[in-house]
Amino acid sequence: MSKYIVINLGINGPPTQHDINSVLKTLGKKRQVFWINTRVPRHWQNTTNRMIAKTAKKHSNVHLVNWYQASRGHKGWYASDRVHLDLTGEKYYTRTLAKRVSEILN
């Protein structure tokens, strides 16, 4: 069983509080959860990001990975649909995650 979990949720719509509670209950409190927020040109972006931030503040084992902030001003990291990442975006997405994991685990 892995001690570290990465969650990327919210591109296709916002999670409900029930969804979040269910995921966290399933994972338990012993695992470290790295939850990546979203940048997506959809009306649910801010709702999703607020829910993820609220969850990270409430649970000591949940850590926000702030992709929204890291990707600000970098439209070139996305494909033409402005939802999916291109190769450059994927590189920076991975770096953002790795940096946050390193901050928490070191």
ChimeraX attribute file (.defattr): number of C-alpha atoms within 10 A of each C-alpha:
attribute: neighborCount
match mode: 1-to-1
recipient: residues
	/A:1	4
	/A:2	8
	/A:3	9
	/A:4	13
	/A:5	12
	/A:6	15
	/A:7	13
	/A:8	12
	/A:9	17
	/A:10	21
	/A:11	18
	/A:12	11
	/A:13	14
	/A:14	19
	/A:15	17
	/A:16	12
	/A:17	12
	/A:18	9
	/A:19	11
	/A:20	15
	/A:21	12
	/A:22	12
	/A:23	12
	/A:24	17
	/A:25	10
	/A:26	9
	/A:27	16
	/A:28	12
	/A:29	13
	/A:30	10
	/A:31	15
	/A:32	20
	/A:33	24
	/A:34	22
	/A:35	22
	/A:36	24
	/A:37	25
	/A:38	23
	/A:39	23
	/A:40	19
	/A:41	12
	/A:42	13
	/A:43	10
	/A:44	17
	/A:45	19
	/A:46	18
	/A:47	14
	/A:48	21
	/A:49	23
	/A:50	12
	/A:51	17
	/A:52	27
	/A:53	18
	/A:54	12
	/A:55	20
	/A:56	18
	/A:57	13
	/A:58	10
	/A:59	12
	/A:60	11
	/A:61	18
	/A:62	21
	/A:63	21
	/A:64	21
	/A:65	27
	/A:66	21
	/A:67	20
	/A:68	16
	/A:69	12
	/A:70	14
	/A:71	18
	/A:72	9
	/A:73	9
	/A:74	9
	/A:75	13
	/A:76	13
	/A:77	20
	/A:78	18
	/A:79	13
	/A:80	11
	/A:81	9
	/A:82	14
	/A:83	17
	/A:84	15
	/A:85	18
	/A:86	14
	/A:87	12
	/A:88	11
	/A:89	18
	/A:90	14
	/A:91	12
	/A:92	16
	/A:93	20
	/A:94	11
	/A:95	13
	/A:96	19
	/A:97	19
	/A:98	12
	/A:99	12
	/A:100	16
	/A:101	19
	/A:102	10
	/A:103	9
	/A:104	11
	/A:105	7
	/A:106	5
